[in-house]
Amino acid sequence: MQEGLRKLYTGDFNSMEQEGQSDGSTLITLSKRGEGMTYHFRVKDLYGENEKVLSHEGRQKEEKPWIAERMKKAKKEKAKEEKERRDV
């Protein structure tokens, strides 16, 4: 069983998107916070007796430096506010 489908069946994900396709298949995207991968796969007859994975791809999540910088700034501001509250 491919990794994305295994995660779907075990519930090992935080976010799931499904999109029905014109050929009757379903395009699924799964991700999990803290994990550096997202899984994209297309399945025909999902959960059915004749389920068939038509395509499957694991993608490394792209690290965006500007988002990392914003997160760092937000954490610093939060720590400062918490310190100020404790000092009052």
OpenMM code with the backbone's topology and positions (N, CA, C; nanometers):
from openmm import Vec3, app, unit

residues = "MET GLN GLU GLY LEU ARG LYS LEU TYR THR GLY ASP PHE ASN SER MET GLU GLN GLU GLY GLN SER ASP GLY SER THR LEU ILE THR LEU SER LYS ARG GLY GLU GLY MET THR TYR HIS PHE ARG VAL LYS ASP LEU TYR GLY GLU ASN GLU LYS VAL LEU SER HIS GLU GLY ARG GLN LYS GLU GLU LYS PRO TRP ILE ALA GLU ARG MET LYS LYS ALA LYS LYS GLU LYS ALA LYS GLU GLU LYS GLU ARG ARG ASP VAL".split()
positions = [
    Vec3(0.0861, -0.1182, 0.0000),
    Vec3(0.0000, 0.0000, 0.0000),
    Vec3(0.0900, 0.1236, 0.0000),
    Vec3(0.0562, 0.2204, -0.0838),
    Vec3(0.1373, 0.3411, -0.0926),
    Vec3(0.1170, 0.4300, 0.0300),
    Vec3(0.2194, 0.5083, 0.0627),
    Vec3(0.2223, 0.5855, 0.1869),
    Vec3(0.1010, 0.6764, 0.2056),
    Vec3(0.0623, 0.7504, 0.1033),
    Vec3(-0.0524, 0.8406, 0.1163),
    Vec3(-0.1813, 0.7661, 0.1478),
    Vec3(-0.2036, 0.6555, 0.0812),
    Vec3(-0.3240, 0.5753, 0.1046),
    Vec3(-0.3205, 0.5121, 0.2442),
    Vec3(-0.2017, 0.4696, 0.2867),
    Vec3(-0.1876, 0.4145, 0.4218),
    Vec3(-0.2242, 0.5204, 0.5258),
    Vec3(-0.1777, 0.6442, 0.5054),
    Vec3(-0.2101, 0.7531, 0.5980),
    Vec3(-0.3603, 0.7814, 0.5978),
    Vec3(-0.4235, 0.7736, 0.4818),
    Vec3(-0.5675, 0.7950, 0.4726),
    Vec3(-0.6423, 0.6902, 0.5557),
    Vec3(-0.6071, 0.5638, 0.5385),
    Vec3(-0.6778, 0.4558, 0.6081),
    Vec3(-0.6494, 0.4511, 0.7583),
    Vec3(-0.5318, 0.4986, 0.7999),
    Vec3(-0.4999, 0.4973, 0.9434),
    Vec3(-0.5373, 0.6280, 1.0119),
    Vec3(-0.5764, 0.7298, 0.9336),
    Vec3(-0.6129, 0.8589, 0.9926),
    Vec3(-0.4921, 0.9400, 1.0351),
    Vec3(-0.3763, 0.9092, 0.9817),
    Vec3(-0.2515, 0.9745, 1.0201),
    Vec3(-0.2283, 1.1019, 0.9383),
    Vec3(-0.3180, 1.2003, 0.9554),
    Vec3(-0.3059, 1.3283, 0.8858),
    Vec3(-0.3870, 1.4322, 0.9618),
    Vec3(-0.3548, 1.5607, 0.9404),
    Vec3(-0.4302, 1.6700, 1.0021),
    Vec3(-0.5242, 1.7369, 0.9030),
    Vec3(-0.4854, 1.7373, 0.7775),
    Vec3(-0.5621, 1.8095, 0.6765),
    Vec3(-0.5841, 1.7202, 0.5545),
    Vec3(-0.7070, 1.7251, 0.5032),
    Vec3(-0.7400, 1.6442, 0.3857),
    Vec3(-0.8265, 1.7264, 0.2914),
    Vec3(-0.7911, 1.7241, 0.1643),
    Vec3(-0.8723, 1.7874, 0.0607),
    Vec3(-0.9088, 1.6800, -0.0407),
    Vec3(-1.0341, 1.6822, -0.0863),
    Vec3(-1.0801, 1.5873, -0.1882),
    Vec3(-1.1428, 1.6651, -0.3022),
    Vec3(-1.1175, 1.6208, -0.4226),
    Vec3(-1.1767, 1.6857, -0.5394),
    Vec3(-1.2179, 1.5778, -0.6387),
    Vec3(-1.3470, 1.5702, -0.6670),
    Vec3(-1.3966, 1.4744, -0.7649),
    Vec3(-1.3513, 1.5125, -0.9051),
    Vec3(-1.3120, 1.4147, -0.9835),
    Vec3(-1.2646, 1.4370, -1.1196),
    Vec3(-1.3700, 1.3902, -1.2201),
    Vec3(-1.3612, 1.4416, -1.3422),
    Vec3(-1.4609, 1.4105, -1.4448),
    Vec3(-1.4628, 1.2617, -1.4830),
    Vec3(-1.3521, 1.1910, -1.4595),
    Vec3(-1.3474, 1.0481, -1.4928),
    Vec3(-1.4000, 0.9599, -1.3788),
    Vec3(-1.4526, 1.0221, -1.2736),
    Vec3(-1.5072, 0.9470, -1.1609),
    Vec3(-1.4066, 0.9188, -1.0506),
    Vec3(-1.2820, 0.9569, -1.0720),
    Vec3(-1.1808, 0.9368, -0.9683),
    Vec3(-1.1847, 1.0533, -0.8690),
    Vec3(-1.1101, 1.0398, -0.7619),
    Vec3(-1.1019, 1.1433, -0.6594),
    Vec3(-0.9564, 1.1816, -0.6403),
    Vec3(-0.9287, 1.3121, -0.6446),
    Vec3(-0.7952, 1.3643, -0.6188),
    Vec3(-0.7889, 1.3997, -0.4705),
    Vec3(-0.6922, 1.3451, -0.3991),
    Vec3(-0.6814, 1.3632, -0.2543),
    Vec3(-0.5450, 1.4221, -0.2197),
    Vec3(-0.5458, 1.5187, -0.1282),
    Vec3(-0.4228, 1.5760, -0.0745),
    Vec3(-0.4276, 1.5627, 0.0771),
    Vec3(-0.3245, 1.5032, 0.1346),
    Vec3(-0.3143, 1.4858, 0.2796),
    Vec3(-0.1879, 1.5538, 0.3306),
    Vec3(-0.1974, 1.6147, 0.4477),
    Vec3(-0.0785, 1.6686, 0.5121),
    Vec3(-0.0924, 1.6543, 0.6626),
    Vec3(0.0213, 1.6624, 0.7286),
    Vec3(0.0233, 1.6508, 0.8743),
    Vec3(0.1208, 1.7548, 0.9279),
    Vec3(0.0735, 1.8334, 1.0234),
    Vec3(0.1569, 1.9369, 1.0835),
    Vec3(0.2813, 1.8730, 1.1443),
    Vec3(0.3949, 1.9375, 1.1219),
    Vec3(0.5200, 1.8882, 1.1776),
    Vec3(0.5894, 1.7850, 1.0908),
    Vec3(0.5232, 1.7414, 0.9878),
    Vec3(0.5818, 1.6453, 0.8953),
    Vec3(0.6157, 1.7208, 0.7680),
    Vec3(0.7275, 1.6958, 0.7096),
    Vec3(0.7715, 1.7718, 0.5938),
    Vec3(0.7173, 1.7245, 0.4601),
    Vec3(0.6111, 1.6433, 0.4613),
    Vec3(0.5599, 1.5886, 0.3357),
    Vec3(0.4107, 1.6135, 0.3215),
    Vec3(0.3677, 1.6275, 0.1961),
    Vec3(0.2260, 1.6209, 0.1632),
    Vec3(0.2113, 1.5072, 0.0627),
    Vec3(0.0948, 1.4456, 0.0618),
    Vec3(0.0700, 1.3325, -0.0278),
    Vec3(-0.0451, 1.3677, -0.1202),
    Vec3(-0.0217, 1.3513, -0.2494),
    Vec3(-0.1206, 1.3811, -0.3526),
    Vec3(-0.1433, 1.2515, -0.4296),
    Vec3(-0.2674, 1.2082, -0.4341),
    Vec3(-0.2950, 1.0872, -0.5106),
    Vec3(-0.4359, 1.0911, -0.5676),
    Vec3(-0.4530, 1.0145, -0.6742),
    Vec3(-0.5815, 1.0055, -0.7428),
    Vec3(-0.6248, 0.8598, -0.7369),
    Vec3(-0.7483, 0.8404, -0.6917),
    Vec3(-0.7989, 0.7050, -0.6691),
    Vec3(-0.9335, 0.6878, -0.7377),
    Vec3(-0.9514, 0.5753, -0.8016),
    Vec3(-1.0799, 0.5383, -0.8605),
    Vec3(-1.1479, 0.4419, -0.7637),
    Vec3(-1.2784, 0.4580, -0.7439),
    Vec3(-1.3583, 0.3730, -0.6555),
    Vec3(-1.3040, 0.3750, -0.5118),
    Vec3(-1.2779, 0.4965, -0.4604),
    Vec3(-1.2250, 0.5126, -0.3250),
    Vec3(-1.3147, 0.4421, -0.2241),
    Vec3(-1.2565, 0.3612, -0.1397),
    Vec3(-1.3221, 0.2788, -0.0374),
    Vec3(-1.4071, 0.1660, -0.0971),
    Vec3(-1.4065, 0.1539, -0.2278),
    Vec3(-1.4873, 0.0498, -0.2919),
    Vec3(-1.4115, -0.0812, -0.3067),
    Vec3(-1.4835, -0.1813, -0.3524),
    Vec3(-1.4257, -0.3143, -0.3706),
    Vec3(-1.3147, -0.3142, -0.4756),
    Vec3(-1.3296, -0.2280, -0.5781),
    Vec3(-1.2323, -0.2242, -0.6875),
    Vec3(-1.1443, -0.0996, -0.6818),
    Vec3(-1.1114, -0.0540, -0.5619),
    Vec3(-1.0291, 0.0658, -0.5454),
    Vec3(-0.8974, 0.0510, -0.6215),
    Vec3(-0.8604, 0.1583, -0.6929),
    Vec3(-0.7373, 0.1553, -0.7714),
    Vec3(-0.6692, 0.2914, -0.7629),
    Vec3(-0.5415, 0.2927, -0.7239),
    Vec3(-0.4633, 0.4164, -0.7189),
    Vec3(-0.4140, 0.4447, -0.8604),
    Vec3(-0.4560, 0.5587, -0.9157),
    Vec3(-0.4172, 0.5958, -1.0519),
    Vec3(-0.2863, 0.6732, -1.0541),
    Vec3(-0.2633, 0.7530, -0.9500),
    Vec3(-0.1363, 0.8250, -0.9382),
    Vec3(-0.1112, 0.8530, -0.7909),
    Vec3(0.0159, 0.8651, -0.7555),
    Vec3(0.0536, 0.8889, -0.6158),
    Vec3(0.1855, 0.9650, -0.6148),
    Vec3(0.1920, 1.0684, -0.5308),
    Vec3(0.3150, 1.1464, -0.5216),
    Vec3(0.3292, 1.2021, -0.3803),
    Vec3(0.4453, 1.1841, -0.3220),
    Vec3(0.4791, 1.2491, -0.1956),
    Vec3(0.5654, 1.3694, -0.2286),
    Vec3(0.5291, 1.4846, -0.1764),
    Vec3(0.6050, 1.6071, -0.2049),
    Vec3(0.6600, 1.6663, -0.0764),
    Vec3(0.7850, 1.7066, -0.0827),
    Vec3(0.8476, 1.7760, 0.0293),
    Vec3(0.7838, 1.9139, 0.0409),
    Vec3(0.7426, 1.9507, 0.1630),
    Vec3(0.6842, 2.0834, 0.1823),
    Vec3(0.7915, 2.1881, 0.1582),
    Vec3(0.7523, 2.2929, 0.0890),
    Vec3(0.8451, 2.3996, 0.0546),
    Vec3(0.8571, 2.4967, 0.1719),
    Vec3(0.9791, 2.5169, 0.2188),
    Vec3(1.0032, 2.6113, 0.3277),
    Vec3(1.0146, 2.7516, 0.2686),
    Vec3(0.9287, 2.8389, 0.3124),
    Vec3(0.9290, 2.9767, 0.2629),
    Vec3(0.9975, 3.0640, 0.3671),
    Vec3(1.1131, 3.1225, 0.3346),
    Vec3(1.1910, 3.1963, 0.4340),
    Vec3(1.1153, 3.3132, 0.4966),
    Vec3(1.0287, 3.3778, 0.4212),
    Vec3(0.9562, 3.4925, 0.4769),
    Vec3(0.8553, 3.4481, 0.5831),
    Vec3(0.7998, 3.3295, 0.5675),
    Vec3(0.7069, 3.2785, 0.6681),
    Vec3(0.7837, 3.2408, 0.7948),
    Vec3(0.8991, 3.1779, 0.7787),
    Vec3(0.9816, 3.1427, 0.8944),
    Vec3(1.0210, 3.2685, 0.9712),
    Vec3(1.0523, 3.3753, 0.9008),
    Vec3(1.0892, 3.5023, 0.9647),
    Vec3(0.9703, 3.5611, 1.0409),
    Vec3(0.8518, 3.5563, 0.9825),
    Vec3(0.7316, 3.6067, 1.0507),
    Vec3(0.7015, 3.5253, 1.1761),
    Vec3(0.7173, 3.3940, 1.1663),
    Vec3(0.6926, 3.3085, 1.2826),
    Vec3(0.7916, 3.3403, 1.3944),
    Vec3(0.9168, 3.3611, 1.3588),
    Vec3(1.0196, 3.3962, 1.4566),
    Vec3(0.9845, 3.5278, 1.5255),
    Vec3(0.9418, 3.6271, 1.4468),
    Vec3(0.9040, 3.7577, 1.5011),
    Vec3(0.7829, 3.7444, 1.5943),
    Vec3(0.6830, 3.6673, 1.5527),
    Vec3(0.5622, 3.6492, 1.6337),
    Vec3(0.5952, 3.5810, 1.7664),
    Vec3(0.6820, 3.4801, 1.7637),
    Vec3(0.7210, 3.4109, 1.8867),
    Vec3(0.7957, 3.5044, 1.9809),
    Vec3(0.8808, 3.5888, 1.9231),
    Vec3(0.9565, 3.6848, 2.0036),
    Vec3(0.8619, 3.7848, 2.0703),
    Vec3(0.7640, 3.8360, 1.9935),
    Vec3(0.6660, 3.9309, 2.0481),
    Vec3(0.5821, 3.8650, 2.1578),
    Vec3(0.5415, 3.7415, 2.1357),
    Vec3(0.4611, 3.6700, 2.2349),
    Vec3(0.5400, 3.6503, 2.3640),
    Vec3(0.6658, 3.6108, 2.3529),
    Vec3(0.7502, 3.5907, 2.4708),
    Vec3(0.7670, 3.7215, 2.5474),
    Vec3(0.7827, 3.8312, 2.4751),
    Vec3(0.7977, 3.9630, 2.5384),
    Vec3(0.6704, 3.9997, 2.6146),
    Vec3(0.5537, 3.9790, 2.5524),
    Vec3(0.4257, 4.0097, 2.6178),
    Vec3(0.4058, 3.9239, 2.7431),
    Vec3(0.4393, 3.7965, 2.7348),
    Vec3(0.4247, 3.7080, 2.8503),
    Vec3(0.5170, 3.7499, 2.9641),
    Vec3(0.6376, 3.7916, 2.9301),
    Vec3(0.7327, 3.8381, 3.0316),
    Vec3(0.6799, 3.9640, 3.0987),
    Vec3(0.6245, 4.0560, 3.0187),
    Vec3(0.5698, 4.1803, 3.0740),
    Vec3(0.4532, 4.1503, 3.1680),
    Vec3(0.3688, 4.0537, 3.1334),
    Vec3(0.2559, 4.0163, 3.2188),
    Vec3(0.3034, 3.9572, 3.3513),
    Vec3(0.4079, 3.8773, 3.3457),
    Vec3(0.4615, 3.8164, 3.4684),
    Vec3(0.5253, 3.9210, 3.5595),
    Vec3(0.5849, 4.0237, 3.4990),
    Vec3(0.6553, 4.1271, 3.5751),
    Vec3(0.5615, 4.2276, 3.6402),
    Vec3(0.4340, 4.2254, 3.6044),
    Vec3(0.3377, 4.3227, 3.6593),
    Vec3(0.2930, 4.2835, 3.7970),
] * unit.nanometer
topology = app.Topology()
chain = topology.addChain("A")
for resn in residues:
    res = topology.addResidue(resn, chain)
    for name in ("N", "CA", "C"):
        topology.addAtom(name, app.Element.getBySymbol(name[0]), res)
